[in-house]
Every structure is written in structure tokens, then in C-alpha cells.
């Protein structure tokens, strides 16, 4: 698993794609936080990073599929997956190595945004007047969200040799998992199970963690969601090897 992890990290940062993806993420979040009037922290009237944590899930829907789309699709297209299959590696070694490498890149993209917290901490009328607990919870929520979207991205990358198809399908599934169940719960004919549908969606659990409260149910949800898609991906790879 470690060899796959190192290979993915080095391969990602050896191309300009890595820096472009991370640069675009930081640029867009910076514009929403400091420039656009509807979401600018400077126009809030209070010290908070709400706009950053509200917009980040939607940016993740594009950022993470762009990171994961090549993970398995490129291996299949170039014929290197057969080489991996002949090495003394278990399917789980391949899946988890690529998963943790992609998640590490997502976390690396988040690290520079800590400067936003430091800036808001300093800019408050009363210095330090920031809900630090909620900020920490929101960052944890983003990491769990990143893990969930990464597992979806690996799953779609295992389905096709075409990276664009893998990217498009991952964006759709990520959006549906985050917002689709909430939209379905608003349909009149489904009002009787609205609570169940909302609980199945990622949004409710992400918002819960973002409030700074680590509920065991939310943690179990994210871990189960991620494990499910990783298991499906492992099953698909196993079928390809046979």
C-alpha cells in the first residue's frame, strides 16, 4: 500500500495538473471570501468563515473528481493495471493506497486555507472573537466530506478507461449524495419518509459536524459511506483481475 501511495503522490505532483487544480481551488475560495460582496467576510459584520465552509463542498464536487479521475482509469487505459495485478499486491493495497494518496492531496489543498482563520482571528473588533470550535469542526467535516467524495471518485475511475467519463460521473454522484436526498425529501409524495431521505444525504451530517459537535452517528455515517464505495471499487478491481 505504501508503494502505491508514494507512486500516486509523486505522479500527481510531477504534472502541472496538480498545481492548477489546487491553485484554482484557493483562487475561487479567496474570491468568495474576500472579493464577492454577497459572501465576503469583510461585509459580514462579524468574524466567521461561514461562506468558506458553505462553498467548499460544491468546489469539492469538482476538485476531488479532477484528482481521482486518473487514479484507475489511466491505469486501465495505459495497460499498467495488468502490471499491478501481477505484483504481490492485494486489491485492498491498490484501493487504499490510491484512496489515501488522493485524500492526502485534498488535505494539502486545505492546509493553505488556515491563513483565512488566522486573518479573521486578527481582524475581529475583539481580537480572537472567532468560534474556534465550530471552525475545527468544519475542517473535520471537510476532511470527512473529502474522504466520501474521494471514495466516489475512485469508484467511477474504476468503471471506465476514459477520464472525462469518470470525472463527469463522479461530479454527478457527489452532487446527488450531497444535495439529492434533500431535494427528494421536499417532494410531496415522499413527505412521509422525508426524515429518512435527509438522513441518507451527506449534507445533514456535514452541517452537524460543522457546528462543532462530533456526534457518533455522523462519524459512523461518513466512515460507512466511504467504506461502502471503497468495497465496491475493490470488488470491481477483483472482477477485472479474474
Buried (B, 14 or more C-beta within 10 A) or exposed (E): BEEBBEBBBEBBBEEEEBEEBBEBBBEBBBEBBBEEEEBBBEEEEEBBBBBBBBBBBBBBBBBBBBBBBBBBBBBBBEEEBEEBBEEEBEBBBBBBBBBBBBBBBBBBBBEEBEEBBEBBBEEEEEEEEBBEEBBBBBBBBBBBBBBBBBBBBBBBBBBBBBBEBBBBBBBBBBBBBBBBBBEBBEEEEEEEEBEEBBBBBBBBBBBBBBBBEEEEEBBEBBEEBBEEBBBBBBEBBBEBEE
